[in-house]
Amino acid sequence: MPEIADLIQMLALLLVVGACAGVVAGLLGVGGGIVLVPAFFYALGHLGYTGGQLMQVCVATSLATIVFTSVRSVQAHHAKGAVDVAMLRSFAPMVVLGALVGTAIATQVSSRALQGVFGILAGLAGLYMAFGRENWRLGDDLPAQPARAGIAGALGLASAMMGIGGGTFGVPLMTLYGYPIHRAVATASGLGVIIAVPAMLGFLALPVADAPPFTLGAVNLPAFAAVIVTTYITTPWGAALAHRMNPAPLKRAFAVFLVLVALNMLRKALGL
């Protein structure tokens, strides 16, 4: 049984992580997972939890939080009629399949390999955030089948392996095919649910040796609880700040930060 002092220190650090993730998500409109996974990784590592499947714990715990935050978000967006339900229905089967395949791969590879995957994909997301332009287009509508199925499967697979929802890749994808940004963000919240639910269930079945205390499967319950509580409080703070200031320079700064985090993940994955 872990010492009470260790649990208090762990919970305190995780509360700070959740609070920061909520503010960043509300301020910049980025998905919480892209912040939470590296934050969990460094926080739990700092506390001495460095088991061979630490990255799996971080990814799984992030997905568990996304299940709840995405449901809340998609309900709010759907009430305003902003969610493209037809698009979600057409994407759902292959997104779920991709998420299950991504989870199966993630449970079998090493923590170091998963760090490498996160580093590469997060780096690409950061570069797009820094240099992408609103007028970039690949077409006027999402491609027809079977290309649509391939895109949906790849989206589910990559997101499940990274522990993120639908926003990081889904929003750029939809805007590149002509979706207005608000409709893309709203619909991506629905993608988050479709990705996170099957992926989380898969990770719950993964036994993890040397996991942090109170870890169910690969989901760490204290981290999950801390993030759910704090992001619920702090995400509106970030959203309120976004209306009072220009978020564009902050978004560029976050993109640089994300690229640096990605490079550090890659460094660790390579054992440097």
Backbone as CSV, one residue per row, in Angstrom:
resi,resn,N_x,N_y,N_z,CA_x,CA_y,CA_z,C_x,C_y,C_z
1,MET,0.851,-1.199,0.000,0.000,0.000,0.000,0.885,1.247,0.000
2,PRO,0.659,2.207,-0.911,1.502,3.400,-0.956,1.315,4.267,0.278
3,GLU,2.348,5.029,0.594,2.299,5.940,1.727,1.301,7.073,1.459
4,ILE,0.633,7.521,2.535,-0.342,8.603,2.411,0.317,9.865,1.857
5,ALA,1.532,10.142,2.302,2.243,11.339,1.822,2.485,11.270,0.318
6,ASP,2.815,10.072,-0.178,3.027,9.909,-1.621,1.742,10.140,-2.397
7,LEU,0.624,9.634,-1.858,-0.664,9.815,-2.525,-1.075,11.285,-2.553
8,ILE,-0.828,11.994,-1.448,-1.173,13.412,-1.393,-0.344,14.202,-2.398
9,GLN,0.955,13.886,-2.472,1.821,14.569,-3.435,1.375,14.285,-4.866
10,MET,1.033,13.039,-5.125,0.579,12.651,-6.460,-0.702,13.383,-6.834
11,LEU,-1.663,13.406,-5.914,-2.938,14.049,-6.188,-2.779,15.546,-6.383
12,ALA,-1.937,16.182,-5.571,-1.713,17.620,-5.687,-1.128,17.971,-7.057
13,LEU,-0.135,17.187,-7.493,0.481,17.454,-8.787,-0.516,17.231,-9.925
14,LEU,-1.344,16.191,-9.803,-2.326,15.900,-10.847,-3.421,16.964,-10.910
15,LEU,-3.774,17.547,-9.769,-4.735,18.649,-9.765,-4.190,19.849,-10.531
16,VAL,-2.913,20.131,-10.362,-2.278,21.222,-11.104,-2.281,20.916,-12.598
17,VAL,-1.955,19.656,-12.956,-1.963,19.247,-14.361,-3.345,19.452,-14.971
18,GLY,-4.382,18.987,-14.273,-5.737,19.130,-14.782,-6.156,20.578,-14.925
19,ALA,-5.801,21.400,-13.950,-6.155,22.814,-14.005,-5.505,23.494,-15.208
20,CYS,-4.240,23.232,-15.429,-3.532,23.832,-16.571,-4.102,23.337,-17.894
21,ALA,-4.414,22.038,-17.969,-4.974,21.481,-19.201,-6.318,22.122,-19.514
22,GLY,-7.133,22.357,-18.484,-8.433,22.980,-18.698,-8.311,24.395,-19.229
23,VAL,-7.419,25.182,-18.648,-7.228,26.565,-19.096,-6.744,26.591,-20.542
24,VAL,-5.751,25.746,-20.857,-5.206,25.720,-22.217,-6.276,25.288,-23.213
25,ALA,-7.062,24.267,-22.859,-8.115,23.785,-23.755,-9.153,24.866,-24.010
26,GLY,-9.564,25.575,-22.963,-10.553,26.624,-23.130,-10.019,27.831,-23.867
27,LEU,-8.762,28.174,-23.630,-8.163,29.363,-24.225,-7.844,29.183,-25.697
28,LEU,-7.299,28.008,-26.046,-6.792,27.800,-27.401,-7.665,26.871,-28.242
29,GLY,-8.656,26.239,-27.615,-9.522,25.349,-28.376,-8.855,24.053,-28.792
30,VAL,-7.815,23.648,-28.097,-7.142,22.386,-28.416,-7.696,21.298,-27.513
31,GLY,-7.625,20.053,-27.990,-8.106,18.939,-27.186,-7.239,18.719,-25.966
32,GLY,-7.880,18.312,-24.872,-7.140,18.115,-23.630,-6.092,17.025,-23.704
33,GLY,-6.340,15.985,-24.532,-5.415,14.856,-24.582,-4.018,15.227,-25.024
34,ILE,-3.905,16.166,-25.952,-2.592,16.562,-26.461,-1.770,17.235,-25.362
35,VAL,-2.458,17.753,-24.344,-1.788,18.342,-23.183,-1.616,17.301,-22.079
36,LEU,-2.659,16.501,-21.859,-2.666,15.600,-20.709,-1.647,14.474,-20.812
37,VAL,-1.496,13.889,-21.991,-0.602,12.726,-22.104,0.838,13.080,-21.703
38,PRO,1.450,14.113,-22.293,2.806,14.450,-21.832,2.843,14.941,-20.392
39,ALA,1.773,15.645,-19.955,1.745,16.118,-18.570,1.696,14.945,-17.597
40,PHE,0.840,13.960,-17.873,0.811,12.751,-17.050,2.173,12.068,-17.045
41,PHE,2.765,11.979,-18.217,4.033,11.257,-18.356,5.128,11.890,-17.488
42,TYR,5.236,13.209,-17.556,6.288,13.875,-16.787,5.942,13.942,-15.299
43,ALA,4.651,14.142,-14.986,4.251,14.218,-13.577,4.452,12.878,-12.876
44,LEU,3.965,11.802,-13.469,4.100,10.485,-12.844,5.563,10.038,-12.829
45,GLY,6.291,10.373,-13.885,7.721,10.058,-13.889,8.469,10.798,-12.800
46,HIS,8.099,12.076,-12.595,8.725,12.873,-11.534,8.462,12.280,-10.158
47,LEU,7.293,11.648,-10.006,6.954,11.037,-8.726,7.574,9.652,-8.550
48,GLY,8.324,9.205,-9.549,9.048,7.940,-9.428,8.373,6.739,-10.053
49,TYR,7.253,6.954,-10.759,6.573,5.841,-11.419,7.094,5.737,-12.857
50,THR,8.045,4.863,-13.067,8.715,4.765,-14.360,8.656,3.342,-14.907
51,GLY,7.546,2.660,-14.699,7.406,1.285,-15.162,7.458,1.185,-16.674
52,GLY,7.592,-0.036,-17.158,7.742,-0.270,-18.585,6.509,0.047,-19.410
53,GLN,5.363,0.295,-18.769,4.139,0.636,-19.494,3.559,1.978,-19.024
54,LEU,4.444,2.867,-18.594,3.980,4.164,-18.100,3.239,4.932,-19.185
55,MET,3.741,4.901,-20.405,3.085,5.645,-21.482,1.692,5.095,-21.744
56,GLN,1.512,3.780,-21.614,0.170,3.201,-21.782,-0.788,3.727,-20.722
57,VAL,-0.306,3.879,-19.491,-1.135,4.429,-18.418,-1.546,5.871,-18.744
58,CYS,-0.608,6.659,-19.256,-0.903,8.056,-19.592,-1.924,8.151,-20.722
59,VAL,-1.737,7.338,-21.763,-2.657,7.342,-22.903,-4.055,6.894,-22.471
60,ALA,-4.119,5.793,-21.715,-5.412,5.250,-21.284,-6.150,6.223,-20.372
61,THR,-5.443,6.848,-19.453,-6.078,7.782,-18.518,-6.587,9.010,-19.252
62,SER,-5.828,9.490,-20.217,-6.280,10.612,-21.027,-7.567,10.258,-21.774
63,LEU,-7.614,9.059,-22.363,-8.812,8.635,-23.092,-10.026,8.545,-22.164
64,ALA,-9.803,8.081,-20.940,-10.911,7.982,-19.980,-11.496,9.366,-19.693
65,THR,-10.645,10.368,-19.559,-11.161,11.727,-19.321,-11.901,12.248,-20.545
66,ILE,-11.424,11.885,-21.741,-12.039,12.377,-22.974,-13.456,11.839,-23.131
67,VAL,-13.689,10.608,-22.667,-15.049,10.052,-22.735,-16.034,11.021,-22.097
68,PHE,-15.694,11.524,-20.917,-16.622,12.372,-20.173,-16.637,13.809,-20.693
69,THR,-15.480,14.361,-20.998,-15.447,15.748,-21.468,-16.061,15.874,-22.862
70,SER,-15.866,14.862,-23.713,-16.424,14.923,-25.063,-17.940,14.773,-25.053
71,VAL,-18.452,13.891,-24.183,-19.905,13.744,-24.088,-20.534,15.074,-23.693
72,ARG,-19.958,15.715,-22.698,-20.474,17.019,-22.252,-20.407,18.050,-23.376
73,SER,-19.290,18.032,-24.114,-19.103,19.008,-25.181,-20.051,18.768,-26.346
74,VAL,-20.185,17.509,-26.781,-21.027,17.230,-27.945,-22.494,17.504,-27.626
75,GLN,-22.912,17.287,-26.386,-24.287,17.604,-25.998,-24.550,19.106,-26.118
76,ALA,-23.592,19.909,-25.667,-23.746,21.362,-25.738,-23.779,21.842,-27.185
77,HIS,-22.875,21.295,-28.018,-22.836,21.704,-29.428,-24.081,21.231,-30.179
78,HIS,-24.528,20.016,-29.865,-25.687,19.466,-30.568,-26.953,20.268,-30.238
79,ALA,-27.032,20.768,-29.020,-28.189,21.581,-28.634,-28.272,22.854,-29.469
80,LYS,-27.137,23.303,-29.997,-27.100,24.496,-30.843,-27.165,24.147,-32.328
81,GLY,-27.303,22.852,-32.640,-27.411,22.418,-34.030,-26.120,22.499,-34.809
82,ALA,-24.972,22.471,-34.108,-23.693,22.664,-34.783,-23.007,21.359,-35.187
83,VAL,-23.515,20.210,-34.735,-22.857,18.927,-34.984,-23.367,18.330,-36.292
84,ASP,-22.439,17.914,-37.162,-22.800,17.245,-38.406,-23.020,15.757,-38.105
85,VAL,-24.251,15.404,-37.771,-24.572,14.039,-37.370,-24.364,13.064,-38.521
86,ALA,-24.688,13.469,-39.736,-24.520,12.590,-40.892,-23.049,12.232,-41.093
87,MET,-22.163,13.204,-40.901,-20.739,12.933,-41.041,-20.285,11.943,-39.984
88,LEU,-20.745,12.129,-38.740,-20.365,11.214,-37.663,-20.839,9.795,-37.957
89,ARG,-22.047,9.662,-38.482,-22.556,8.328,-38.803,-21.722,7.659,-39.889
90,SER,-21.297,8.418,-40.869,-20.517,7.832,-41.960,-19.095,7.479,-41.514
91,PHE,-18.573,8.227,-40.532,-17.219,7.980,-40.032,-17.182,6.916,-38.938
92,ALA,-18.275,6.775,-38.181,-18.244,6.009,-36.937,-17.718,4.579,-37.073
93,PRO,-18.210,3.750,-38.026,-17.739,2.355,-38.056,-16.226,2.225,-38.203
94,MET,-15.644,2.978,-39.129,-14.202,2.850,-39.353,-13.396,3.561,-38.266
95,VAL,-13.943,4.624,-37.680,-13.256,5.266,-36.555,-13.164,4.296,-35.381
96,VAL,-14.271,3.608,-35.081,-14.270,2.625,-33.993,-13.283,1.503,-34.298
97,LEU,-13.304,0.991,-35.528,-12.374,-0.078,-35.898,-10.933,0.403,-35.775
98,GLY,-10.666,1.601,-36.275,-9.318,2.152,-36.168,-8.884,2.323,-34.722
99,ALA,-9.811,2.798,-33.871,-9.490,2.983,-32.452,-9.170,1.646,-31.784
100,LEU,-9.933,0.615,-32.121,-9.676,-0.709,-31.543,-8.337,-1.271,-32.002
101,VAL,-8.026,-1.089,-33.278,-6.730,-1.550,-33.792,-5.595,-0.764,-33.142
102,GLY,-5.775,0.555,-33.035,-4.748,1.376,-32.392,-4.529,0.988,-30.945
103,THR,-5.605,0.688,-30.235,-5.494,0.257,-28.842,-4.775,-1.092,-28.751
104,ALA,-5.129,-2.008,-29.644,-4.473,-3.320,-29.642,-2.971,-3.186,-29.875
105,ILE,-2.599,-2.313,-30.788,-1.165,-2.090,-31.044,-0.504,-1.466,-29.822
106,ALA,-1.180,-0.453,-29.249,-0.596,0.263,-28.111,-0.385,-0.638,-26.905
107,THR,-1.250,-1.626,-26.728,-1.100,-2.528,-25.579,0.030,-3.532,-25.775
108,GLN,0.489,-3.689,-27.017,1.511,-4.697,-27.302,2.920,-4.118,-27.428
109,VAL,3.021,-2.849,-27.797,4.344,-2.255,-27.995,4.892,-1.742,-26.669
110,SER,6.150,-1.374,-26.673,6.785,-0.851,-25.460,6.368,0.592,-25.224
111,SER,6.572,1.043,-23.990,6.304,2.436,-23.657,7.162,3.360,-24.513
112,ARG,8.381,2.943,-24.789,9.286,3.768,-25.603,8.753,3.915,-27.022
113,ALA,8.217,2.835,-27.591,7.655,2.913,-28.941,6.455,3.858,-28.971
114,LEU,5.643,3.807,-27.924,4.475,4.675,-27.858,4.903,6.137,-27.702
115,GLN,5.983,6.378,-26.995,6.527,7.734,-26.911,6.930,8.232,-28.293
116,GLY,7.534,7.348,-29.087,7.941,7.722,-30.439,6.752,8.080,-31.313
117,VAL,5.686,7.284,-31.231,4.470,7.570,-32.000,3.895,8.919,-31.591
118,PHE,3.795,9.145,-30.281,3.251,10.415,-29.799,4.135,11.567,-30.263
119,GLY,5.445,11.397,-30.156,6.360,12.466,-30.534,6.219,12.854,-31.995
120,ILE,6.141,11.874,-32.880,6.037,12.162,-34.311,4.715,12.854,-34.637
121,LEU,3.604,12.288,-34.155,2.293,12.838,-34.508,2.028,14.180,-33.824
122,ALA,2.474,14.321,-32.573,2.299,15.605,-31.891,3.149,16.681,-32.555
123,GLY,4.329,16.309,-33.024,5.168,17.265,-33.732,4.506,17.758,-35.014
124,LEU,3.883,16.833,-35.755,3.171,17.221,-36.972,1.995,18.135,-36.645
125,ALA,1.273,17.807,-35.556,0.142,18.648,-35.143,0.626,20.048,-34.765
126,GLY,1.756,20.123,-34.058,2.305,21.418,-33.680,2.737,22.242,-34.877
127,LEU,3.345,21.597,-35.865,3.773,22.318,-37.074,2.571,22.841,-37.849
128,TYR,1.506,22.021,-37.918,0.306,22.489,-38.616,-0.318,23.662,-37.862
129,MET,-0.327,23.577,-36.534,-0.890,24.657,-35.726,-0.107,25.951,-35.931
130,ALA,1.219,25.814,-36.131,2.067,26.995,-36.292,1.988,27.592,-37.690
131,PHE,1.936,26.726,-38.707,2.082,27.224,-40.077,0.836,27.046,-40.948
132,GLY,-0.187,26.316,-40.453,-1.400,26.110,-41.241,-2.145,27.413,-41.479
133,ARG,-2.841,27.483,-42.600,-3.599,28.688,-42.959,-5.077,28.349,-43.114
134,GLU,-5.931,29.286,-42.738,-7.372,29.050,-42.777,-7.886,28.818,-44.191
135,ASN,-7.175,29.349,-45.192,-7.666,29.222,-46.569,-7.130,27.977,-47.275
136,TRP,-6.372,27.125,-46.575,-5.899,25.886,-47.195,-7.083,24.963,-47.437
137,ARG,-7.133,24.334,-48.611,-8.222,23.419,-48.936,-7.695,22.214,-49.718
138,LEU,-8.258,21.050,-49.398,-8.014,19.848,-50.188,-9.204,19.543,-51.086
139,GLY,-10.347,20.154,-50.795,-11.551,19.927,-51.583,-12.721,20.669,-50.956
140,ASP,-13.847,20.618,-51.639,-15.048,21.300,-51.154,-15.909,20.408,-50.273
141,ASP,-15.624,19.104,-50.234,-16.377,18.188,-49.390,-15.481,17.002,-49.073
142,LEU,-15.808,16.301,-47.991,-15.038,15.119,-47.629,-15.115,14.098,-48.750
143,PRO,-14.029,13.343,-48.988,-14.034,12.381,-50.092,-15.066,11.280,-49.896
144,ALA,-15.479,10.677,-51.015,-16.439,9.573,-50.968,-15.726,8.284,-50.571
145,GLN,-16.502,7.215,-50.399,-15.928,5.906,-50.113,-15.162,5.413,-51.347
146,PRO,-14.097,4.603,-51.188,-13.566,4.067,-49.927,-12.539,4.980,-49.252
147,ALA,-12.230,6.137,-49.894,-11.236,7.026,-49.296,-11.686,7.524,-47.935
148,ARG,-12.990,7.794,-47.796,-13.505,8.274,-46.518,-13.281,7.236,-45.420
149,ALA,-13.506,5.961,-45.739,-13.298,4.900,-44.751,-11.836,4.830,-44.325
150,GLY,-10.936,4.995,-45.284,-9.510,4.968,-44.950,-9.111,6.119,-44.053
151,ILE,-9.638,7.310,-44.337,-9.345,8.477,-43.506,-9.891,8.275,-42.102
152,ALA,-11.132,7.768,-42.004,-11.757,7.554,-40.698,-10.975,6.531,-39.882
153,GLY,-10.560,5.445,-40.511,-9.795,4.422,-39.802,-8.460,4.948,-39.307
154,ALA,-7.776,5.716,-40.156,-6.485,6.284,-39.761,-6.656,7.281,-38.619
155,LEU,-7.735,8.066,-38.666,-8.015,9.027,-37.599,-8.215,8.310,-36.272
156,GLY,-9.012,7.241,-36.266,-9.253,6.485,-35.041,-8.001,5.823,-34.519
157,LEU,-7.219,5.231,-35.418,-6.001,4.523,-35.007,-4.989,5.481,-34.381
158,ALA,-4.689,6.581,-35.069,-3.686,7.527,-34.572,-4.126,8.157,-33.262
159,SER,-5.406,8.522,-33.166,-5.893,9.183,-31.957,-5.863,8.244,-30.754
160,ALA,-6.247,6.980,-30.949,-6.220,6.020,-29.843,-4.804,5.767,-29.364
161,MET,-3.861,5.680,-30.276,-2.471,5.433,-29.882,-1.862,6.628,-29.166
162,MET,-2.375,7.825,-29.442,-1.849,9.025,-28.801,-2.597,9.388,-27.526
163,GLY,-3.801,8.828,-27.332,-4.593,9.185,-26.167,-5.305,10.509,-26.310
164,ILE,-5.713,10.848,-27.543,-6.361,12.130,-27.796,-7.748,11.892,-28.384
165,GLY,-8.553,12.953,-28.423,-9.892,12.868,-28.976,-9.910,13.226,-30.445
166,GLY,-11.007,13.829,-30.882,-11.166,14.096,-32.307,-10.663,15.442,-32.768
167,GLY,-10.304,16.332,-31.839,-9.979,17.694,-32.233,-8.652,17.878,-32.926
168,THR,-7.613,17.207,-32.466,-6.258,17.461,-32.962,-6.141,17.187,-34.456
169,PHE,-6.715,16.081,-34.907,-6.655,15.754,-36.330,-7.989,16.001,-37.035
170,GLY,-9.099,15.841,-36.311,-10.408,15.977,-36.934,-10.717,17.387,-37.386
171,VAL,-10.389,18.383,-36.557,-10.678,19.773,-36.927,-9.888,20.203,-38.162
172,PRO,-8.557,19.990,-38.212,-7.838,20.340,-39.451,-8.364,19.585,-40.668
173,LEU,-8.695,18.297,-40.490,-9.219,17.513,-41.607,-10.487,18.145,-42.170
174,MET,-11.434,18.472,-41.291,-12.701,19.019,-41.760,-12.544,20.411,-42.364
175,THR,-11.693,21.245,-41.768,-11.514,22.593,-42.330,-10.811,22.525,-43.681
176,LEU,-9.941,21.547,-43.887,-9.286,21.387,-45.187,-10.290,20.997,-46.269
177,TYR,-11.425,20.444,-45.839,-12.477,20.089,-46.784,-13.681,21.032,-46.687
178,GLY,-13.419,22.263,-46.267,-14.414,23.314,-46.391,-15.374,23.502,-45.239
179,TYR,-15.197,22.768,-44.121,-16.092,22.958,-42.972,-15.790,24.296,-42.291
180,PRO,-16.798,25.072,-41.927,-16.568,26.239,-41.064,-15.967,25.771,-39.739
181,ILE,-15.098,26.589,-39.158,-14.335,26.162,-37.983,-15.247,25.775,-36.819
182,HIS,-16.325,26.519,-36.590,-17.194,26.205,-35.448,-17.898,24.862,-35.644
183,ARG,-18.308,24.567,-36.888,-18.948,23.281,-37.158,-17.944,22.147,-37.045
184,ALA,-16.708,22.411,-37.462,-15.654,21.399,-37.357,-15.357,21.068,-35.894
185,VAL,-15.250,22.095,-35.065,-14.974,21.888,-33.634,-16.115,21.119,-32.988
186,ALA,-17.350,21.491,-33.308,-18.515,20.823,-32.723,-18.567,19.356,-33.128
187,THR,-18.341,19.076,-34.395,-18.406,17.700,-34.887,-17.248,16.876,-34.350
188,ALA,-16.091,17.513,-34.191,-14.929,16.803,-33.651,-15.168,16.335,-32.221
189,SER,-15.999,17.054,-31.473,-16.302,16.605,-30.109,-17.049,15.272,-30.154
190,GLY,-17.872,15.077,-31.184,-18.532,13.787,-31.360,-17.538,12.702,-31.741
191,LEU,-16.570,13.045,-32.570,-15.519,12.079,-32.904,-14.763,11.649,-31.654
192,GLY,-14.585,12.587,-30.712,-13.881,12.256,-29.470,-14.556,11.135,-28.713
193,VAL,-15.893,11.170,-28.659,-16.635,10.106,-27.979,-16.438,8.779,-28.696
194,ILE,-16.553,8.802,-30.023,-16.461,7.576,-30.821,-15.070,6.947,-30.710
195,ILE,-14.048,7.777,-30.584,-12.676,7.274,-30.444,-12.430,6.761,-29.031
196,ALA,-12.807,7.568,-28.039,-12.370,7.311,-26.670,-13.064,6.132,-26.016
197,VAL,-14.339,5.921,-26.303,-15.067,4.844,-25.619,-14.481,3.471,-25.928
198,PRO,-14.355,3.050,-27.196,-13.774,1.721,-27.443,-12.323,1.626,-27.017
199,ALA,-11.559,2.713,-27.193,-10.152,2.672,-26.799,-10.000,2.517,-25.290
200,MET,-10.800,3.264,-24.529,-10.726,3.159,-23.068,-11.089,1.750,-22.605
201,LEU,-12.146,1.173,-23.187,-12.544,-0.184,-22.803,-11.428,-1.182,-23.088
202,GLY,-10.733,-0.989,-24.192,-9.606,-1.865,-24.496,-8.482,-1.729,-23.479
203,PHE,-8.178,-0.508,-23.074,-7.105,-0.281,-22.102,-7.485,-0.763,-20.702
204,LEU,-8.781,-0.771,-20.388,-9.203,-1.276,-19.082,-8.894,-2.763,-18.922
205,ALA,-8.766,-3.460,-20.037,-8.467,-4.894,-19.996,-6.966,-5.184,-19.967
206,LEU,-6.144,-4.123,-19.978,-4.689,-4.312,-20.015,-4.121,-4.343,-18.598
207,PRO,-3.543,-5.471,-18.155,-2.877,-5.480,-16.850,-1.522,-4.771,-16.948
208,VAL,-1.242,-3.889,-16.000,-0.011,-3.095,-16.032,0.805,-3.384,-14.778
209,ALA,2.019,-3.864,-14.980,2.924,-4.095,-13.853,3.579,-2.775,-13.436
210,ASP,3.854,-2.630,-12.145,4.530,-1.436,-11.614,3.776,-0.147,-11.958
211,ALA,2.456,-0.217,-11.961,1.647,0.971,-12.273,1.549,1.870,-11.051
212,PRO,1.228,3.151,-11.245,0.958,4.023,-10.096,-0.207,3.464,-9.280
213,PRO,-0.312,3.846,-8.015,-1.374,3.287,-7.166,-2.773,3.613,-7.693
214,PHE,-3.702,2.679,-7.435,-5.103,2.812,-7.824,-5.258,2.940,-9.341
215,THR,-4.577,2.051,-10.053,-4.707,1.981,-11.507,-5.560,0.775,-11.867
216,LEU,-6.648,1.003,-12.604,-7.564,-0.056,-13.023,-7.286,-0.361,-14.484
217,GLY,-6.796,-1.573,-14.769,-6.298,-1.830,-16.110,-5.123,-0.908,-16.344
218,ALA,-5.230,-0.038,-17.350,-4.189,0.969,-17.565,-4.671,2.375,-17.202
219,VAL,-5.871,2.504,-16.636,-6.437,3.821,-16.294,-6.135,4.134,-14.838
220,ASN,-5.418,5.233,-14.606,-5.108,5.646,-13.245,-6.269,6.480,-12.702
221,LEU,-6.928,5.962,-11.676,-8.155,6.574,-11.170,-7.925,7.932,-10.506
222,PRO,-6.854,8.123,-9.686,-6.634,9.472,-9.121,-6.396,10.529,-10.198
223,ALA,-5.631,10.177,-11.238,-5.386,11.136,-12.314,-6.678,11.448,-13.054
224,PHE,-7.462,10.421,-13.315,-8.756,10.606,-13.980,-9.651,11.545,-13.167
225,ALA,-9.789,11.270,-11.865,-10.662,12.079,-11.021,-10.174,13.520,-10.921
226,ALA,-8.861,13.693,-10.752,-8.304,15.039,-10.618,-8.556,15.871,-11.865
227,VAL,-8.398,15.255,-13.030,-8.578,15.986,-14.278,-10.046,16.316,-14.521
228,ILE,-10.941,15.364,-14.261,-12.361,15.615,-14.471,-12.823,16.797,-13.618
229,VAL,-12.397,16.827,-12.355,-12.815,17.892,-11.441,-12.234,19.241,-11.860
230,THR,-10.938,19.276,-12.102,-10.278,20.568,-12.350,-10.589,21.126,-13.729
231,THR,-10.663,20.274,-14.762,-10.978,20.805,-16.091,-12.411,21.330,-16.147
232,TYR,-13.298,20.719,-15.388,-14.687,21.197,-15.326,-14.715,22.637,-14.812
233,ILE,-13.805,22.938,-13.883,-13.768,24.278,-13.290,-12.991,25.251,-14.171
234,THR,-11.834,24.818,-14.699,-10.911,25.768,-15.325,-11.104,25.959,-16.822
235,THR,-11.758,25.008,-17.530,-11.966,25.211,-18.969,-12.779,26.475,-19.246
236,PRO,-13.855,26.758,-18.497,-14.558,28.043,-18.729,-13.681,29.260,-18.471
237,TRP,-12.722,29.148,-17.554,-11.810,30.274,-17.327,-11.002,30.557,-18.592
238,GLY,-10.481,29.477,-19.201,-9.713,29.649,-20.429,-10.559,30.225,-21.547
239,ALA,-11.814,29.761,-21.648,-12.715,30.282,-22.677,-13.000,31.763,-22.450
240,ALA,-13.166,32.154,-21.189,-13.409,33.568,-20.878,-12.189,34.416,-21.240
241,LEU,-10.997,33.906,-20.965,-9.781,34.628,-21.336,-9.679,34.803,-22.842
242,ALA,-10.107,33.770,-23.588,-10.015,33.826,-25.050,-10.843,34.975,-25.615
243,HIS,-11.928,35.356,-24.943,-12.776,36.446,-25.415,-12.211,37.815,-25.023
244,ARG,-11.261,37.828,-24.115,-10.697,39.103,-23.654,-9.365,39.431,-24.314
245,MET,-8.765,38.479,-25.006,-7.441,38.694,-25.584,-7.351,37.981,-26.922
246,ASN,-6.336,38.359,-27.687,-6.104,37.726,-28.980,-5.377,36.396,-28.767
247,PRO,-6.054,35.266,-29.051,-5.406,33.980,-28.779,-4.390,33.565,-29.841
248,ALA,-4.329,34.298,-30.975,-3.448,33.863,-32.069,-1.978,33.778,-31.647
249,PRO,-1.407,34.823,-30.987,-0.003,34.694,-30.563,0.197,33.569,-29.558
250,LEU,-0.795,33.373,-28.670,-0.685,32.292,-27.693,-0.744,30.927,-28.378
251,LYS,-1.552,30.839,-29.440,-1.646,29.574,-30.175,-0.320,29.251,-30.839
252,ARG,0.337,30.263,-31.388,1.652,30.037,-31.989,2.661,29.628,-30.921
253,ALA,2.590,30.282,-29.753,3.497,29.911,-28.662,3.241,28.477,-28.217
254,PHE,1.959,28.086,-28.141,1.635,26.717,-27.762,2.132,25.733,-28.811
255,ALA,2.057,26.129,-30.091,2.561,25.261,-31.158,4.058,25.004,-30.976
256,VAL,4.797,26.054,-30.636,6.242,25.885,-30.384,6.456,24.963,-29.189
257,PHE,5.677,25.194,-28.125,5.769,24.341,-26.936,5.469,22.886,-27.292
258,LEU,4.439,22.666,-28.112,4.055,21.311,-28.481,5.154,20.629,-29.288
259,VAL,5.779,21.364,-30.194,6.880,20.790,-30.979,8.047,20.427,-30.059
260,LEU,8.342,21.287,-29.076,9.429,20.991,-28.139,9.112,19.756,-27.294
261,VAL,7.854,19.646,-26.844,7.434,18.455,-26.091,7.581,17.214,-26.956
262,ALA,7.165,17.324,-28.229,7.265,16.196,-29.151,8.721,15.781,-29.353
263,LEU,9.600,16.761,-29.518,11.022,16.449,-29.709,11.606,15.792,-28.466
264,ASN,11.182,16.235,-27.286,11.666,15.618,-26.056,11.169,14.183,-25.928
265,MET,9.913,13.944,-26.336,9.382,12.581,-26.344,10.208,11.694,-27.275
266,LEU,10.529,12.232,-28.449,11.335,11.466,-29.403,12.728,11.196,-28.842
267,ARG,13.286,12.197,-28.152,14.606,12.003,-27.530,14.576,10.863,-26.530
268,LYS,13.536,10.836,-25.687,13.399,9.773,-24.707,13.154,8.418,-25.383
269,ALA,12.348,8.455,-26.453,12.075,7.204,-27.166,13.343,6.610,-27.762
270,LEU,14.258,7.479,-28.180,15.525,7.015,-28.766,16.580,6.723,-27.707
271,GLY,16.240,6.989,-26.443,17.179,6.710,-25.364,18.333,7.675,-25.283
272,LEU,18.120,8.909,-25.750,19.199,9.894,-25.755,19.171,10.751,-24.496
